[in-house]
């Protein structure tokens, strides 16, 4: 089937955009201070919290990378396996959530500092900013794909428009407004997928026709990937989710532990539907449009379906991309404000000043994200890179805070440095040998250094000195 633009679909995105901007402006008037801006005043109930967890996690990484690119490039079974890390991660966070709330910190860096000292906070802030700016950047490009598909506008121009929307919605009301737009977006996506899955299968001629039109390897367990390559695609999302500051901030913003637990159960159930649905749609797209960019697989199906169905799906895809982008942008700006500006530049900053600086940093990081996306060939490549920098650099040290009382500052800080160095060495210096993602090397290195560093220095007075220096 020939892929042609359908500008009519743009109306659905425009309506969505107007509604989101309206909600953002309305909710911004309720922001009373920096805690309101960053943690929504710790007022989120289970319904809104579930929606914001769902929408934040399932963004362009799934719509343009993740399940979508995997289904198009390697087949249905590898794509379905991409759901497993998310399910495992949600279950583990369910256990950890009460401990996250007990810490009462705005950032993961703050949690690490409480255990490992100021050095860990500084390193963590840099890691989070680098990883999150990368994640924001491919949300912008995902929106560029949407506008290219609907109007024929260049991906670059569409990316610029996406950048503007993401920056504005993050800046206007912080988590107070983002959480509300996230919740609406999350349920819009579920509704869009419910309609789309049976429609696209029928449009493609049925499941047997879809299977007949894809390469034979696309029906195998790994789609031609080796086991180690498959693991390389599965681990990054797991280790990002387990230490994701965005998720920690949302769980900390709930009304209480009961609300957080109900929201996480709802999130788990929703992902059992959303992830396989994205895989099936992208797999059908491989049959219909075998020559398109893998990142456009899901969005390309919108032009093959009735306008109303395609428009709803496209608006839903746009909603996830925008909400994920502004969530990660807000989170990264929070690190700059509280971990760097508030600690080293203006320790006596007023609450009003912290709020204004967060907004300034949102704009600055948003522009930076727009610039760096041009350096990565595909959404999937920058997704794996950003996930691994974060997952290897932070997650082992973060989980150790909650699950290993013996862990010390040397083990935690050394693990963070080792995870980042291993990722950059594998990806940048060695240029990803054997086409294996760096997570396969970086995470084991980080875990080993964490354990060995702690065991060898258990009686070391380093942690005491670090804690003393913080005082």
Backbone torsions as a table, in degrees:
resi	resn	phi	psi	omega
1	UNK	NA	140.7	-179.5
2	UNK	-82.3	136.4	179.2
3	UNK	-89.2	115.7	-179.0
4	UNK	-125.9	149.2	178.9
5	UNK	-71.0	147.9	175.7
6	UNK	-134.1	90.3	-176.5
7	UNK	-57.9	-20.5	178.7
8	UNK	-57.6	-33.7	-178.6
9	UNK	-63.7	-22.1	-177.9
10	UNK	-63.2	-27.0	179.1
11	UNK	-60.8	-37.5	-179.3
12	UNK	-66.1	-40.3	178.4
13	UNK	-68.6	-39.4	-179.5
14	UNK	-62.6	-43.2	178.7
15	UNK	-62.6	-45.4	177.2
16	UNK	-57.8	-46.3	-177.8
17	UNK	-60.9	-43.1	179.6
18	UNK	-63.1	-42.8	179.6
19	UNK	-63.2	-44.5	-178.3
20	UNK	-65.1	-42.8	178.8
21	UNK	-63.9	-40.5	178.2
22	UNK	-61.3	-44.6	178.7
23	UNK	-64.5	-41.9	179.9
24	UNK	-59.4	-45.0	180.0
25	UNK	-66.0	-42.3	-179.6
26	UNK	-62.6	-47.0	-177.5
27	UNK	-71.4	-26.3	179.8
28	UNK	-62.7	-27.0	-179.8
29	UNK	-71.0	-13.5	-179.7
30	UNK	-96.6	-0.5	179.8
31	UNK	-74.4	115.9	-175.8
32	UNK	-99.2	-13.5	-178.0
33	UNK	179.0	-172.2	-174.6
34	UNK	-67.1	-37.1	178.7
35	UNK	-66.9	-36.8	175.5
36	UNK	-62.0	-41.0	-177.4
37	UNK	-69.2	-40.7	-174.0
38	UNK	-90.5	-38.6	-175.2
39	UNK	-121.4	15.1	178.7
40	UNK	53.1	32.4	178.3
41	UNK	65.8	19.2	-177.1
42	UNK	50.6	48.2	-172.3
43	UNK	-120.8	6.4	-172.5
44	UNK	-76.7	127.0	174.7
45	UNK	-83.4	175.4	-174.3
46	UNK	-61.9	-35.8	-177.0
47	UNK	-67.6	-52.2	179.7
48	UNK	-67.2	-39.8	-179.6
49	UNK	-62.8	-42.1	177.1
50	UNK	-60.3	-44.3	-179.5
51	UNK	-63.0	-40.9	-178.3
52	UNK	-74.3	-33.5	173.5
53	UNK	-63.2	-45.1	-178.6
54	UNK	-64.0	-49.1	-175.9
55	UNK	-70.4	-35.0	-179.7
56	UNK	-67.2	-40.6	-176.0
57	UNK	-77.6	-36.8	-174.8
58	UNK	-99.9	82.0	179.9
59	UNK	-115.1	-140.3	-179.0
60	UNK	-63.7	-22.7	176.3
61	UNK	-58.5	-33.1	176.4
62	UNK	-94.4	-38.4	-175.0
63	UNK	-72.3	-36.4	-178.3
64	UNK	-116.4	-22.4	178.4
65	UNK	-117.9	-136.4	171.6
66	UNK	37.3	-124.7	-176.7
67	UNK	-59.6	-37.8	-177.3
68	UNK	-64.0	-54.8	-179.2
69	UNK	-65.2	-36.2	179.8
70	UNK	-65.8	-44.4	-179.9
71	UNK	-63.3	-41.6	-178.2
72	UNK	-71.1	-42.2	-172.7
73	UNK	-87.8	-31.0	-172.1
74	UNK	-127.5	-18.5	176.2
75	UNK	124.2	173.7	-172.5
76	UNK	-71.4	-40.7	-176.4
77	UNK	-68.6	-46.2	174.7
78	UNK	-58.2	-37.0	179.1
79	UNK	-66.5	-42.3	178.3
80	UNK	-63.1	-33.1	178.3
81	UNK	-66.8	-21.6	178.4
82	UNK	-64.7	-15.6	178.6
83	UNK	-76.3	-28.6	-173.3
84	UNK	-58.9	-46.2	179.3
85	UNK	-57.5	-38.1	-179.9
86	UNK	-65.4	-44.9	-179.2
87	UNK	-63.8	-43.6	178.4
88	UNK	-63.5	-42.7	-179.5
89	UNK	-62.9	-41.7	179.7
90	UNK	-63.1	-41.1	-179.8
91	UNK	-63.3	-42.8	179.4
92	UNK	-66.8	-41.2	178.0
93	UNK	-63.8	-30.4	176.8
94	UNK	-58.3	-38.3	179.3
95	UNK	-74.6	-37.7	-172.9
96	UNK	-82.6	-22.4	-171.2
97	UNK	-50.0	-46.7	179.4
98	UNK	-60.0	-35.4	179.4
99	UNK	-69.6	-35.2	177.5
100	UNK	-62.3	-44.5	-179.5
101	UNK	-65.3	-34.0	-180.0
102	UNK	-62.3	-34.9	-178.7
103	UNK	-68.4	-32.6	176.6
104	UNK	60.1	32.8	-178.6
105	UNK	-98.6	151.8	176.4
106	UNK	-74.8	-28.3	-173.0
107	UNK	-134.4	159.8	172.3
108	UNK	-63.4	-34.3	177.7
109	UNK	-57.1	-38.0	178.6
110	UNK	-65.8	-38.0	176.9
111	UNK	-64.4	-44.2	-179.5
112	UNK	-65.1	-38.9	179.6
113	UNK	-62.2	-38.1	-179.7
114	UNK	-61.8	-27.2	-178.6
115	UNK	-99.8	-42.3	-170.8
116	UNK	-109.5	-11.5	-179.2
117	UNK	101.9	176.3	-172.3
118	UNK	-63.4	-35.5	-179.2
119	UNK	-57.2	-42.3	-179.8
120	UNK	-64.2	-36.2	179.2
121	UNK	-62.9	-43.5	-178.4
122	UNK	-64.6	-45.7	-179.7
123	UNK	-64.4	-43.5	-178.8
124	UNK	-62.1	-39.6	-179.6
125	UNK	-61.5	-42.8	179.0
126	UNK	-64.2	-44.3	179.8
127	UNK	-60.8	-47.1	-177.9
128	UNK	-61.5	-45.4	-178.3
129	UNK	-62.8	-45.0	179.7
130	UNK	-62.3	-46.0	-178.1
131	UNK	-67.8	-44.8	-175.0
132	UNK	-70.5	-34.8	175.9
133	UNK	-63.3	-37.9	175.5
134	UNK	-62.6	-42.3	179.5
135	UNK	-65.0	-42.6	178.3
136	UNK	-62.1	-38.3	-175.5
137	UNK	-61.9	-39.7	-177.9
138	UNK	-83.4	-12.2	167.5
139	UNK	-67.9	-41.4	178.8
140	UNK	-60.8	-43.2	-179.7
141	UNK	-68.1	-35.2	176.7
142	UNK	-60.0	-39.4	177.1
143	UNK	-68.2	-33.6	175.6
144	UNK	-61.8	-38.3	175.9
145	UNK	-59.8	-41.2	-178.0
146	UNK	-62.9	-47.9	-178.9
147	UNK	-68.9	-32.7	175.4
148	UNK	-63.4	-40.4	-178.2
149	UNK	-68.0	-41.0	-173.4
150	UNK	-84.7	-34.5	-172.1
151	UNK	-118.3	-14.5	-173.7
152	UNK	84.3	-0.6	175.6
153	UNK	-58.7	146.2	179.7
154	UNK	-61.7	148.7	178.5
155	UNK	-58.7	-37.1	-179.8
156	UNK	-61.8	-46.6	179.4
157	UNK	-65.3	-40.8	177.9
158	UNK	-64.9	-36.9	177.0
159	UNK	-62.4	-38.2	179.1
160	UNK	-64.4	-40.7	177.9
161	UNK	-66.2	-42.5	176.8
162	UNK	-59.7	-40.5	178.6
163	UNK	-60.7	-42.6	179.5
164	UNK	-61.7	-43.5	-179.7
165	UNK	-67.0	-43.3	-178.9
166	UNK	-62.6	-46.2	-179.1
167	UNK	-63.8	-45.4	-177.4
168	UNK	-62.1	-48.2	-176.1
169	UNK	-67.3	-32.4	176.7
170	UNK	-71.7	-37.6	-174.1
171	UNK	-77.3	-33.2	-168.9
172	UNK	-69.5	-43.2	-175.0
173	UNK	-138.1	4.6	178.9
174	UNK	61.0	-151.4	-177.2
175	UNK	-67.6	-24.0	177.7
176	UNK	-57.9	-42.0	178.6
177	UNK	-92.1	-36.6	-178.3
178	UNK	-59.9	-40.2	-177.8
179	UNK	-63.0	-36.7	-179.1
180	UNK	-71.2	-45.4	178.7
181	UNK	-66.6	-34.0	176.1
182	UNK	-60.3	-46.6	-177.2
183	UNK	-60.9	-44.8	177.9
184	UNK	-62.3	-43.5	-179.2
185	UNK	-63.3	-41.0	-178.9
186	UNK	-60.2	-45.6	-178.3
187	UNK	-76.7	-26.9	172.4
188	UNK	-64.1	-40.3	-179.3
189	UNK	-65.5	-42.9	178.9
190	UNK	-60.5	-45.8	178.9
191	UNK	-63.2	-41.3	179.0
192	UNK	-62.1	-39.8	-179.5
193	UNK	-71.0	-36.8	178.2
194	UNK	-58.1	-40.0	179.8
195	UNK	-76.0	-38.1	-169.5
196	UNK	-74.4	-42.4	-172.2
197	UNK	-55.1	-56.2	-180.0
198	UNK	-66.2	-31.0	-178.7
199	UNK	-66.6	-46.6	-176.1
200	UNK	-70.7	-32.1	176.7
201	UNK	-64.5	-41.6	178.6
202	UNK	-66.7	-42.9	179.6
203	UNK	-62.0	-35.6	-178.6
204	UNK	-79.9	-1.8	176.7
205	UNK	96.2	11.4	-179.4
206	UNK	98.4	163.3	-176.1
207	UNK	-62.5	-39.5	-178.5
208	UNK	-63.9	-35.7	178.1
209	UNK	-69.4	-38.3	178.0
210	UNK	-61.8	-48.4	-179.4
211	UNK	-61.3	-37.9	-178.7
212	UNK	-67.2	-24.7	-174.6
213	UNK	-97.2	0.5	179.1
214	UNK	-108.1	158.7	177.7
215	UNK	-57.3	148.9	-177.8
216	UNK	-58.1	-35.2	-178.5
217	UNK	-64.8	-19.8	-178.5
218	UNK	-72.4	-7.1	176.6
219	UNK	-106.1	5.1	178.1
220	UNK	-87.5	169.6	-174.9
221	UNK	-63.5	-36.1	-176.6
222	UNK	-118.6	1.4	177.0
223	UNK	62.4	27.5	-179.1
224	UNK	94.2	-7.9	176.0
225	UNK	-78.8	147.1	172.5
226	UNK	-74.8	165.1	-179.8
227	UNK	-59.2	-42.0	-178.1
228	UNK	-68.6	-34.6	176.0
229	UNK	-66.9	-39.5	178.8
230	UNK	-63.8	-43.0	176.9
231	UNK	-60.7	-36.5	179.2
232	UNK	-62.6	-25.4	176.4
233	UNK	-88.7	-25.2	-176.5
234	UNK	-83.0	-39.9	-172.6
235	UNK	-69.1	-36.6	-176.4
236	UNK	-55.7	-45.2	-177.6
237	UNK	-68.0	-34.8	178.3
238	UNK	-62.8	-48.5	-175.7
239	UNK	-74.7	-25.2	171.6
240	UNK	-68.2	-49.2	-176.4
241	UNK	-60.2	-41.4	-176.4
242	UNK	-64.6	-27.2	180.0
243	UNK	-118.6	13.4	-171.0
244	UNK	-67.4	116.1	179.1
245	UNK	-58.7	-35.7	178.3
246	UNK	-56.9	-45.2	-179.5
247	UNK	-70.1	-38.3	179.0
248	UNK	-63.0	-42.6	179.3
249	UNK	-64.4	-38.5	179.4
250	UNK	-69.6	-41.4	177.8
251	UNK	-65.3	-34.6	177.4
252	UNK	-71.8	-19.4	-177.4
253	UNK	-90.3	0.2	-179.1
254	UNK	-73.7	162.1	178.8
255	UNK	-65.5	-28.4	-178.6
256	UNK	-179.8	178.7	-177.6
257	UNK	-63.0	-34.7	179.9
258	UNK	-64.8	-43.0	178.0
259	UNK	-63.3	-41.0	-179.3
260	UNK	-63.8	-43.4	-178.3
261	UNK	-67.0	-41.9	178.4
262	UNK	-63.8	-40.3	179.8
263	UNK	-64.2	-40.1	-179.0
264	UNK	-69.1	-36.6	176.1
265	UNK	-64.2	-41.5	176.6
266	UNK	-63.7	-39.5	177.0
267	UNK	-60.8	-45.1	179.5
268	UNK	-60.3	-47.2	-178.9
269	UNK	-63.7	-42.1	179.7
270	UNK	-63.1	-39.3	-179.6
271	UNK	-67.7	-29.2	176.1
272	UNK	-63.2	-22.7	177.0
273	UNK	-97.5	-45.7	-172.5
274	UNK	-65.7	-49.9	-174.8
275	UNK	-60.9	-49.8	177.0
276	UNK	-62.9	-33.8	-179.8
277	UNK	-64.3	-43.6	177.5
278	UNK	-61.2	-41.2	179.8
279	UNK	-61.0	-45.7	-178.0
280	UNK	-65.3	-42.8	-179.2
281	UNK	-63.8	-45.8	179.9
282	UNK	-66.2	-34.1	178.6
283	UNK	-67.3	-40.9	176.0
284	UNK	-63.7	-35.0	178.6
285	UNK	-63.9	-34.0	177.9
286	UNK	-61.9	-33.0	177.5
287	UNK	-74.3	-38.5	-176.0
288	UNK	-81.8	-39.8	-174.1
289	UNK	-130.5	73.1	-172.6
290	UNK	-67.6	-14.4	-172.5
291	UNK	-109.2	9.6	-178.3
292	UNK	-86.9	169.4	173.7
293	UNK	-63.1	131.8	-180.0
294	UNK	-53.7	-33.0	-179.6
295	UNK	-66.4	-15.4	-179.3
296	UNK	-100.8	6.4	-171.9
297	UNK	-57.8	-50.4	-178.1
298	UNK	-68.2	-45.7	-176.1
299	UNK	-67.9	-27.7	179.4
300	UNK	-64.5	-28.7	-178.3
301	UNK	-67.0	-18.2	-178.0
302	UNK	-65.1	-28.2	-179.4
303	UNK	-84.3	-9.1	-179.0
304	UNK	-95.8	-11.1	-177.3
305	UNK	-104.6	169.4	172.8
306	UNK	-52.7	145.2	-172.2
307	UNK	-54.7	-42.6	-177.6
308	UNK	-62.3	-44.3	179.9
309	UNK	-67.6	-46.9	179.5
310	UNK	-61.8	-38.6	179.9
311	UNK	-65.6	-40.8	178.2
312	UNK	-64.2	-44.0	179.7
313	UNK	-64.0	-42.3	-178.4
314	UNK	-66.0	-41.0	176.8
315	UNK	-64.1	-38.7	178.4
316	UNK	-65.0	-43.3	178.0
317	UNK	-62.3	-43.3	177.9
318	UNK	-61.6	-37.7	-178.1
319	UNK	-64.5	-42.8	179.8
320	UNK	-66.7	-39.1	179.9
321	UNK	-63.9	-47.5	-178.1
322	UNK	-66.1	-45.4	-176.7
323	UNK	-67.6	-37.9	176.7
324	UNK	-66.0	-42.4	179.8
325	UNK	-60.6	-49.1	-177.4
326	UNK	-71.1	-26.4	177.4
327	UNK	-67.6	-48.0	-179.8
328	UNK	-70.0	-31.9	177.7
329	UNK	-67.3	-44.3	176.9
330	UNK	-60.3	-42.5	-177.9
331	UNK	-65.2	-43.9	179.2
332	UNK	-64.2	-40.3	178.7
333	UNK	-64.8	-32.4	177.0
334	UNK	-61.1	-39.5	177.4
335	UNK	-62.1	-44.9	179.8
336	UNK	-61.4	-39.7	-177.1
337	UNK	-70.6	-52.5	-170.3
338	UNK	-91.0	-30.4	-175.9
339	UNK	-94.5	-23.5	-178.7
340	UNK	-116.0	-62.2	-178.3
341	UNK	-60.6	-52.0	-177.0
342	UNK	-69.2	-21.6	-178.1
343	UNK	-92.5	-35.2	-169.6
344	UNK	-120.6	-26.8	-174.4
345	UNK	-99.4	-45.0	-177.4
346	UNK	-144.0	81.9	-175.7
347	UNK	-67.5	-21.3	-178.6
348	UNK	-102.6	20.8	-178.1
349	UNK	-60.5	137.2	177.9
350	UNK	-72.5	165.2	178.2
351	UNK	-60.1	-39.5	178.7
352	UNK	-63.8	-38.8	179.4
353	UNK	-67.2	-42.0	178.5
354	UNK	-61.0	-39.8	179.3
355	UNK	-64.6	-45.4	-179.3
356	UNK	-66.8	-37.1	178.9
357	UNK	-67.7	-36.1	177.0
358	UNK	-60.4	-41.9	179.0
359	UNK	-65.7	-39.5	178.0
360	UNK	-64.2	-43.1	-179.5
361	UNK	-67.2	-31.4	176.2
362	UNK	-60.0	-45.8	179.8
363	UNK	-64.4	-46.6	-177.3
364	UNK	-62.3	-46.2	-179.7
365	UNK	-69.3	-33.1	177.5
366	UNK	-63.2	-42.0	177.4
367	UNK	-65.1	-40.8	178.7
368	UNK	-62.3	-41.5	179.1
369	UNK	-61.5	-41.3	178.9
370	UNK	-61.8	-36.5	-177.5
371	UNK	-71.0	-43.0	-170.1
372	UNK	-77.3	-18.2	-176.0
373	UNK	-62.7	-23.7	-179.1
374	UNK	-70.1	-11.6	-176.9
375	UNK	-91.2	-3.6	-179.8
376	UNK	-114.9	134.5	-174.4
377	UNK	-70.2	-32.9	-178.4
378	UNK	-140.0	161.3	175.9
379	UNK	-62.1	-41.3	-177.9
380	UNK	-62.0	-36.7	-178.0
381	UNK	-67.4	-44.8	178.8
382	UNK	-71.0	-31.2	176.7
383	UNK	-61.7	-49.5	-179.5
384	UNK	-64.1	-38.2	179.9
385	UNK	-65.4	-50.6	-177.6
386	UNK	-63.8	-42.7	179.5
387	UNK	-61.2	-40.9	-175.9
388	UNK	-73.5	-40.4	176.2
389	UNK	-54.6	-43.9	-179.2
390	UNK	-75.1	-50.7	-174.2
391	UNK	-62.8	-40.2	179.6
392	UNK	-82.0	-34.5	-176.3
393	UNK	-77.4	-29.0	-173.6
394	UNK	-121.1	-42.0	-168.1
395	UNK	-58.5	-46.4	178.1
396	UNK	-56.9	-42.1	180.0
397	UNK	-67.8	-37.7	179.9
398	UNK	-67.9	-47.9	-179.0
399	UNK	-63.6	-33.4	178.5
400	UNK	-63.2	-31.5	177.3
401	UNK	-58.3	-39.3	-175.2
402	UNK	-89.1	-27.2	-170.3
403	UNK	-117.4	-7.8	-177.3
404	UNK	-136.7	97.6	-176.0
405	UNK	-63.3	-27.5	-174.9
406	UNK	-75.9	-19.9	-175.5
407	UNK	-56.1	140.4	-178.2
408	UNK	-121.7	-178.7	-174.9
409	UNK	-63.8	-41.5	-179.1
410	UNK	-63.0	-45.5	179.0
411	UNK	-62.6	-45.2	-178.3
412	UNK	-66.3	-48.4	-178.7
413	UNK	-66.4	-42.4	179.8
414	UNK	-62.6	-38.8	178.9
415	UNK	-63.1	-42.5	-179.7
416	UNK	-61.9	-46.4	-179.7
417	UNK	-65.3	-44.0	-178.0
418	UNK	-63.1	-40.2	-179.5
419	UNK	-63.2	-43.4	179.9
420	UNK	-69.8	-44.6	-179.8
421	UNK	-61.3	-42.8	179.6
422	UNK	-63.8	-40.3	178.7
423	UNK	-63.4	-50.2	-177.8
424	UNK	-65.5	-37.4	179.1
425	UNK	-63.5	-46.1	-177.7
426	UNK	-68.5	-42.3	-174.8
427	UNK	-81.9	-43.8	-171.3
428	UNK	-94.6	-51.6	-175.7
429	UNK	-76.5	-49.0	-177.5
430	UNK	-87.5	-9.2	177.9
431	UNK	59.4	43.6	173.6
432	UNK	53.1	71.8	-179.8
433	UNK	-56.6	144.8	175.4
434	UNK	60.1	15.9	-178.5
435	UNK	57.1	33.7	177.9
436	UNK	-103.6	129.9	180.0
437	UNK	-65.8	148.2	-171.3
438	UNK	-63.6	-19.7	-177.9
439	UNK	-58.3	-32.0	-178.3
440	UNK	-62.3	-28.9	179.1
441	UNK	-97.9	-45.7	-169.7
442	UNK	-67.6	-42.7	-178.5
443	UNK	-65.9	-48.5	175.8
444	UNK	-57.3	-40.2	178.7
445	UNK	-60.7	-45.9	-178.8
446	UNK	-63.0	-42.0	-179.5
447	UNK	-67.0	-44.7	180.0
448	UNK	-61.9	-45.5	179.7
449	UNK	-63.6	-38.2	177.6
450	UNK	-59.7	-48.9	-176.5
451	UNK	-69.6	-50.7	-177.6
452	UNK	-64.3	-44.3	-179.8
453	UNK	-60.3	-39.5	179.1
454	UNK	-69.6	-47.3	-177.0
455	UNK	-64.5	-35.4	-178.8
456	UNK	-76.9	-18.7	-175.4
457	UNK	-124.5	24.2	-175.8
458	UNK	-58.2	-32.3	-179.2
459	UNK	-99.2	8.3	-178.0
460	UNK	-72.9	145.4	-179.0
461	UNK	-90.1	14.1	-179.2
462	UNK	-58.8	-43.4	-175.6
463	UNK	-66.0	-37.2	178.1
464	UNK	-63.4	-43.6	179.2
465	UNK	-63.2	-40.9	-178.3
466	UNK	-64.7	-43.1	-179.6
467	UNK	-66.1	-38.3	178.7
468	UNK	-64.6	-40.9	-179.7
469	UNK	-64.7	-31.1	179.3
470	UNK	-70.1	-32.9	-179.8
471	UNK	-68.4	NA	NA
